[in-house]
Amino acid sequence: MSITTEELEKAVQKLEDALMQEKNEYLRDSVIQRFEFCIELSWKTAKKIMGSSSSAPKIIVREMAQNGFIRDAELWLKSIDMKNLSSHTYKEDLAETVYEFAKNFLTELKQLSGNLKSK
């Protein structure tokens, strides 16, 4: 299956839709899962568009910054760390932290989606 900018755009929209709902434990977990999916799609879509030979997400993030798709590589590197933390362990306080990060990171995801679509 080929990754498209439309898939990323839909994933970001689903994350935004979830973030607009009243928060409860189940919604929080849904937001985290959607966030994880958005992060994966983000670097994989960028990799495809840039024609990168790397398959390491953090290297791709640095290339995204070098190519002007993102402004803050450090924030994006942190997003990968957050995604990895949340997908490998489950703790209530960590879930809250990732939820808040995802909420604040939505703008970055929307910006990247637009930047990739315009290429």
C-alpha positions as CSV (number, residue, x, y, z in Angstrom):
1,M,0.0,0.0,0.0
2,S,1.3,3.4,-0.9
3,I,1.2,6.2,1.7
4,T,-0.5,9.4,0.6
5,T,-0.8,12.9,1.9
6,E,-4.6,12.4,1.9
7,E,-4.2,9.5,4.4
8,L,-2.1,11.8,6.7
9,E,-4.7,14.6,6.3
10,K,-7.5,12.2,7.3
11,A,-5.6,10.9,10.3
12,V,-4.8,14.4,11.5
13,Q,-8.5,15.3,11.1
14,K,-9.6,12.2,13.1
15,L,-7.1,13.2,15.9
16,E,-8.6,16.8,15.9
17,D,-12.1,15.4,16.0
18,A,-11.2,13.2,19.0
19,L,-9.6,16.1,20.8
20,M,-12.8,18.1,20.4
21,Q,-14.8,15.6,22.4
22,E,-15.3,15.7,26.1
23,K,-12.3,13.9,27.7
24,N,-12.7,10.7,29.5
25,E,-10.4,7.7,30.0
26,Y,-11.6,6.0,26.7
27,L,-11.3,9.1,24.7
28,R,-7.9,9.9,26.1
29,D,-6.7,6.4,25.0
30,S,-8.3,7.0,21.5
31,V,-6.4,10.3,21.2
32,I,-3.2,8.6,22.1
33,Q,-3.7,5.9,19.5
34,R,-4.6,8.4,16.9
35,F,-1.5,10.5,17.8
36,E,0.7,7.5,17.4
37,F,-0.8,6.8,14.0
38,C,-0.3,10.4,12.9
39,I,3.4,10.4,14.0
40,E,4.0,7.2,12.0
41,L,2.2,8.5,8.9
42,S,4.0,11.9,9.2
43,W,7.5,10.6,8.9
44,K,6.6,7.9,6.4
45,T,4.8,10.3,4.2
46,A,7.6,12.8,4.4
47,K,10.1,10.0,3.6
48,K,8.2,9.1,0.5
49,I,7.9,12.7,-0.7
50,M,11.6,13.5,0.0
51,G,12.8,10.2,-1.6
52,S,14.8,9.5,1.5
53,S,16.7,6.2,1.7
54,S,16.6,6.1,5.5
55,S,14.1,4.1,7.5
56,A,15.0,5.7,10.8
57,P,12.2,8.1,12.0
58,K,14.6,10.5,13.7
59,I,16.8,10.8,10.7
60,I,13.7,11.5,8.6
61,V,12.6,14.2,11.0
62,R,16.0,15.9,10.6
63,E,15.6,15.7,6.8
64,M,12.1,17.1,7.2
65,A,13.6,20.1,8.9
66,Q,16.4,20.5,6.4
67,N,13.8,20.4,3.6
68,G,11.6,23.0,5.3
69,F,8.6,20.8,6.0
70,I,8.9,21.4,9.7
71,R,10.4,24.3,11.8
72,D,11.2,22.6,15.1
73,A,13.1,19.3,14.7
74,E,13.6,19.0,18.4
75,L,9.9,19.1,19.0
76,W,9.3,16.5,16.3
77,L,12.0,14.3,17.8
78,K,10.2,14.6,21.2
79,S,7.0,13.6,19.4
80,I,8.6,10.3,18.3
81,D,9.8,9.7,21.9
82,M,6.3,10.3,23.2
83,K,4.9,8.0,20.6
84,N,7.4,5.3,21.5
85,L,6.8,5.7,25.3
86,S,3.1,5.4,25.0
87,S,3.1,2.4,22.7
88,H,5.6,0.4,24.8
89,T,4.3,1.0,28.3
90,Y,1.0,1.9,29.9
91,K,0.9,4.1,33.0
92,E,-1.9,6.5,33.9
93,D,0.3,9.5,34.4
94,L,2.2,8.8,31.1
95,A,-1.1,8.6,29.3
96,E,-2.1,12.0,30.6
97,T,1.3,13.4,29.6
98,V,1.0,12.0,26.0
99,Y,-2.6,13.2,25.7
100,E,-1.6,16.8,26.6
101,F,1.4,16.6,24.2
102,A,-0.9,15.3,21.4
103,K,-3.3,18.2,22.1
104,N,-0.5,20.7,21.9
105,F,1.2,19.0,18.9
106,L,-1.9,19.1,16.7
107,T,-0.9,22.4,15.1
108,E,2.5,20.9,14.1
109,L,0.7,17.9,12.5
110,K,-1.7,20.1,10.6
111,Q,1.2,22.3,9.4
112,L,3.2,19.4,8.1
113,S,0.2,17.9,6.4
114,G,-0.4,21.1,4.5
115,N,3.3,21.5,3.7
116,L,3.5,17.9,2.3
117,K,0.3,18.3,0.3
118,S,1.7,21.4,-1.4
119,K,4.8,19.6,-2.7
